[in-house]
């Protein structure tokens, strides 16, 4: 469980780690894409027997219980009880925008439109995040960075291959709801950067999930969803709910909020571009789904977009590797043993 703290907070890294410190966030970004992308099949299974907002509520119920249980068992109350207005503001922002609105609108919207068009609409999340960051934080994205975001979005479109029929009036409401989910996620992640919280990411995430789950339950009741439907679910739905709640919510959101804190909302939200790729690859590996040439081409285009966005980081790493190789070549070699 030490790794859970490593995923979320900013402690001194373990002295022995399979991932060098400078690669930590890149590795966590990849893991986050796998966790989010792998949840698609489980969510689809669960929605067969559970109404959407109730499903989202139960998802965060279980995730909040798991995280709160962990922090209560491993930390002193002074470390996990909110004590400042900044802590409460962080929890309220995460609960309302990143849990309740984001998940609620996304789950309802997915039920009213096709997965392909929903993926494209939610892919606007990384496009909206820089707009909110410029408006609220004064952070300007470079022209090359903006180009990279646009290229990555084009790659997602290639993977999904939406057709005009996917954007008809019949599914317009669903697409609008998914766009609202993307906007709330982007806005919430940017607003968290303006909050002066004192607590660590892990307990903050736990409380944000608990408060967000409560808001989702209220929304479920307002929509007329019956809580009694939980009593009729089968083992497949229970398994899907657990799969979504623990790895793809409890662990994934801890990583996500930690990345927002360390690398910023614009870069953290780029996971929305990597998720469809992971979902397609997992569908191929686990379900035997076909991977078309368009999917491969889209993957390469998304990769090109990431290279444009992270070009300075890649240049720095290449210089480090080259300088390391030169130092290795210039280092004196040990003298051969003498023959007596």
N, C-alpha and C positions, 0 to 999 in steps of 0.2 A: 504493500500500500504506500510505501515511500514514493513510488512512481506517480501516484495521484497528486501528491504535493508538487512533484517535479513538473507535471503537466501544467499546473495552474499557477503557482506562486512564483516568486522570484528569490528563492533561497540560494545558498551556495550549492552549486551543483555537486552531486556525489563525486568523490575522488576517482571512482572507477565507473566509467560509463561507456556503453557501446556506441554512443553518438557523441562526437566532439561538440563542445559547447557552442561553437560558431555555426554548427549545422542543426542545432536544437529546434529552432522555429521552423526550418524547412521540413525537418522530419515530422514535427507535429502537424504542420499543414497537410502533409501527405496522409498522415493517419486520420486527420479530421475529414478529408475527402473520402477516405475509405469508409469511415463510420457513417457519414451522411449518405453516401451513395449506396451503401449496403442496406440502408433502412427502407428503400423503396419497395422491395418485395414484401417485407414484413408489414409495412403500412397497407399495402394493397390487400394482403390477407386479412388483416384486422378489420378493415372497412367493410368487409362482406357481412359482418355480423354486428358491428357497432356503428352508431351514428358518428359523424366526423368530429364534432366538437367534444363529445363525450370521450371519444378515443384519445384526442389530444389531452384532455383533462387527466385521464387515467395514466397516460404516458408520463406526464409531469408529476403526478401524485407519487408514482413508484420511484421516479428519479430523485425527487425531493426527499423522500423517506430514506433512500439509500445514502444520499450525500449528508443529510442532517444526522443520520445515525453515525456515520463515520466521523464527522467533525466533533460531535458531542462526545464520542468515545475516545478521541485522540487529542483533543485540545481543551485547554482551560476555558471556562466560561468567558473570561475576559477576551479571548481570541475569537469566539464565534458569536457573541451577542452584539448586535448593532448598538453603538454608543454615540455616534455623532449624526448630525443632520446629513452629512455627506454620505454616510453609510445607508441611511434610510432613502435618500434620493437615488442612490445607485440601485438599490433593491426595487424601488418603485418604477424606475425607468426600465430596468431589465424585465420586470414582471409584466408591465403593461405593453411595452412595444416589442420586445424581443421574444417574449413567451406567449402572452395572451393574443395580441393582435396578429403577430407574425404567424404563429401556428394555427390559430383559429381561422383566419382568412385563407391561409394556404390549404388547410384540410377541406374547408367548405368549397373553395374555388376549384380544387382538383376534382371534386365530385360533379362539377357542372361543366367541365371542359375536358379536352383530351390531354393526356400526359405530355404529348409533344408541345402543344401550344402553351401549356402551363410551364414547361421547362424554359421556353423562350421568354415568357413574361417574367418569370422569376430570375432569369439571367440578366435582367435590368438592374438587379441589386447592386452589382459592382459599378454600374454606370451611375446610379443615383448617389452612392456613397461619396464619391469625390465632389458632387454638387453640394451635398449637405456639409461636407468638410470645408469647402470653400466658403459657404454661407455662414456657418456657425463657428468655425475655427480659424478661418483666414488661410487655410492650407491650399495652395495652388498646385495643381498637377501639371507637370511639364507637358509639352506638346507630344513628345515621344511617348510618355507614359499614357496620355490620353489615346494616342494611336494604338498602343499596346492593348488597352482595354477594349477598344473597338475591334481590333483583330481577334482577340479572344472571344468576344461575343459572336463574331462571324463564324468562328470555329464551332461554337455551340449550335448555331443555326444549321451548319453543315451536318452535324451529328444528328440533330433532331429531324431535319428536313421537313419543316412545317409546310403544309400546302394551303392555298387560299381557302379551301373548304373548312380548315380548322379554325378560321377566324370569322365564322358566320355570326349572325345576330343571335342564334340559339345559344351560343357559348360565350357571348360578349360579357354577360354578367360574371361568369366564372373567371374569365380572363381579367376582368376589372378587380375581382377579389384577390387573385394571385398577384396582380400588380400592386395592390394595397399591401399585401404581405411583404413584397420586396421593398416597398417604400418604408414600411414600419421597421423592418429589420435594418435597413441602411440608416435611417434616422436615429434609431435607438443606439446603434453601435457608435455613431458619431457623438451623440449626447453624452455617452458614458465617458468620453474623453474630457468633458467639461466638469465632471464631478470630482470633488476632492474627498474621496473615500479613504478611510483609514484601515479597514479590515482587509484581510487577504482575499484573493480571488475565490478560493474554494468555499469558504463559508458564505461569501456574498452570493455565489452562484446557487448554493443550496437554498438560501432564503428567497432569492429571486424566483426560483422554480416553485417553491411552496406558495408564494403570493400569486404567481402567474397561474398555477393550477386552480387556485380559488376563483380567480377571475374567469377562467375557462369554464368552471362548473356553473358559475352564474350565467355565463353566456349560453351554455348548453340548455339550462332550464328556460332561459328567455326564448330560445328557439323551439321549445316544445319537445326536446329530446327526452326520452324516458330513461331515467337511471336504472329501471328494472331490466333493461335489455342486457345488462351485465350478467344477470342470472342465467341467461340462455346461451352464453357463448361456449364454444367447444374448445378442445385442447389445442387445436391449431391457432385459434385466436389468442388464447392465453400465452402460447409460445411466442407468437408474433409481438404481443404487447410487451412481454419481458425483453425480447430482443431489441425492440425500439427504445424501451425505457432505460435500460441499463447502459449498454455500450453506446447506442446512437443518441442518447440524450444526456444521461448523467455524466458519462465520460466525455462525450463530444462537446457539450456546452462548457464544461470546465476548460477544455482545450481552447475552444472558440473565444471565451471571455479573456483567457490568458493571452491569446494572440492579439486581441483588440488592445489590451493594455500595453503590450510590448512592441508590436509592429504597426499599430494603428488600424482604424476601421477600414480604410481603403484597401490595404493589402490583405487584411483578414477576410474581407468579403469576397475576394477573388476565388474563394473555395466554391462559390456558386458556379464557376466555370469548370472546375475540376470534377465536381460531383456527377454530372451526366456521363463523363468519360468513365469514371469508376463504375457507375451503374451499368453501363454497356458492357464493360469488361467482366464484371461479376455475373451479369446475365449470360454471357458467353461461357464462362468457366463453370458456373453452378447449374444453369438451366439449359445450356446448349443453344442459347439464342444466337442467331446468325449475326456476325459483325460484317457490315458491308464496307465497300471501298470508301463510301462517303464518311463512315465513322472513322476509319483510319485517317483519311484526309483531314477531317475536322479535328482529330486529335493533334495532328501536326500543326494545324493553324493555331489552335489554342496554345500549343507549346511555343510557337513563334511569338504569340502575344505575351506570354509570360516572360520570354527572353527580353522583349522590349521593355516591359515594366521593371524587371529586375536587372537591367543591364549593368548598372553601377555595382551592384552586389556581385554579379558574375565577373565583372572586370577585376574587382578587388580580389576575389578568390583565385582567378587565373594568375594575377600578379604574385599572390602568395605561393601558389604552386610552383610557378617558374622560379621565384627567388629561392624556394626550398630546394628545388632541383639543382640550381647553380651552387648553393651552399654544399649540397651533397657531393657534386662533382669536384668542387674545389677542396673538399676536406682531405687532409692527409691520410693516406692508407697506412695501416699498421705494417711495420717492418716484418719481413719473413723471419722465421726462426733460424738461428745460426746453426750450422752443422758442426758439431764438435768432432 
